[in-house]
């Protein structure tokens, strides 16, 4: 999970919704990968591998996997994990404390 997040595919988000007298803060962690493969047996194997990895991450974080597959001359796999439940966010924090981010997103996590 740390490797995917350190790349272009993961991040931490804070949303602020202003109301008349209050503001609501929502935090979330999102992991997304868009993989393009040849429309072949190897492409299918790669897609199944990503599906397996992302499914295990979802199982650990107790959230659902959103996925989409487009097939033509190429196969495009899209896998998205969104975490916003407080218990699942605690698991994200636990994970990154054990397996720290190494790139610039480490500052987002530390902040």
C-alpha positions as CSV (number, residue, x, y, z in Angstrom):
1,X,0.0,0.0,0.0
2,X,2.9,2.4,0.8
3,X,4.4,1.9,-2.7
4,X,1.2,2.7,-4.5
5,X,0.6,5.7,-2.3
6,X,4.1,7.1,-2.7
7,X,3.5,7.0,-6.5
8,X,0.9,9.0,-8.2
9,X,-2.0,6.9,-7.1
10,X,-2.6,7.7,-3.5
11,X,-3.3,10.6,-1.2
12,X,-4.9,12.2,1.8
13,X,-7.8,14.6,1.5
14,X,-9.6,17.0,3.8
15,X,-13.0,18.5,2.8
16,X,-14.5,21.5,4.5
17,X,-18.2,22.1,4.2
18,X,-19.4,25.5,5.5
19,X,-22.8,25.8,6.9
20,X,-24.6,28.8,8.4
21,X,-23.1,28.6,11.8
22,X,-20.7,25.6,11.6
23,X,-18.2,23.9,9.4
24,X,-17.9,20.2,8.8
25,X,-14.5,18.6,8.2
26,X,-14.2,15.3,6.4
27,X,-11.0,13.3,6.1
28,X,-10.3,10.5,3.6
29,X,-7.6,8.4,2.1
30,X,-7.8,7.4,-1.5
31,X,-5.8,4.9,-3.5
32,X,-6.4,4.7,-7.2
33,X,-4.6,2.9,-10.1
34,X,-5.3,3.1,-13.8
35,X,-3.4,0.3,-15.5
36,X,-3.3,-0.1,-19.3
37,X,-2.3,-3.6,-20.6
38,X,-2.3,-5.4,-23.9
39,X,-5.5,-7.3,-24.7
40,X,-3.9,-10.7,-24.2
41,X,-3.5,-13.4,-21.7
42,X,-0.7,-11.4,-20.0
43,X,-2.9,-8.4,-19.7
44,X,-5.6,-10.5,-18.0
45,X,-3.0,-11.9,-15.6
46,X,-1.9,-8.4,-14.7
47,X,-5.4,-7.3,-14.1
48,X,-6.2,-10.3,-11.9
49,X,-3.0,-9.6,-9.9
50,X,-4.0,-5.9,-9.3
51,X,-7.5,-7.0,-8.4
52,X,-6.1,-9.5,-5.9
53,X,-3.8,-6.9,-4.3
54,X,-6.4,-4.2,-4.1
55,X,-9.0,-6.7,-2.7
56,X,-6.6,-7.6,0.1
57,X,-6.1,-3.9,0.9
58,X,-9.8,-3.4,1.0
59,X,-10.3,-6.4,3.3
60,X,-7.6,-5.0,5.7
61,X,-9.2,-1.5,5.6
62,X,-12.8,-2.8,5.8
63,X,-13.9,-0.9,2.8
64,X,-15.1,-1.7,-0.7
65,X,-13.2,-1.8,-3.9
66,X,-14.5,0.1,-6.9
67,X,-13.3,-1.3,-10.2
68,X,-13.8,-0.9,-13.8
69,X,-12.4,-2.8,-16.8
70,X,-12.6,-1.5,-20.4
71,X,-11.6,-3.9,-23.2
72,X,-10.8,-3.0,-26.8
73,X,-7.4,-3.3,-28.5
74,X,-6.0,-2.7,-25.0
75,X,-7.4,-3.5,-21.5
76,X,-7.7,-0.6,-19.1
77,X,-8.1,-1.5,-15.4
78,X,-9.2,1.1,-12.9
79,X,-9.2,0.2,-9.2
80,X,-10.2,2.8,-6.5
81,X,-10.2,2.5,-2.7
82,X,-11.7,5.3,-0.7
83,X,-11.4,5.3,3.1
84,X,-13.5,7.7,5.2
85,X,-14.8,5.5,8.1
86,X,-12.9,6.5,11.4
87,X,-12.0,2.9,12.2
88,X,-10.6,2.3,8.7
89,X,-8.7,5.6,8.8
90,X,-7.1,4.4,12.1
91,X,-5.9,1.3,10.2
92,X,-4.4,3.6,7.5
93,X,-2.6,5.5,10.2
94,X,-1.4,2.3,11.9
95,X,-0.2,1.0,8.6
96,X,1.8,4.1,7.6
97,X,3.3,4.3,11.1
98,X,4.6,0.8,10.6
99,X,5.5,1.2,6.9
100,X,6.3,4.9,6.4
101,X,5.9,6.8,3.2
102,X,9.3,7.8,1.7
103,X,8.3,10.4,-0.9
104,X,6.8,13.9,-0.6
105,X,3.5,12.4,0.6
106,X,5.2,11.6,3.9
107,X,4.7,15.3,4.7
108,X,1.0,15.0,4.0
109,X,0.8,12.1,6.4
110,X,2.9,13.8,9.1
111,X,0.8,17.0,8.8
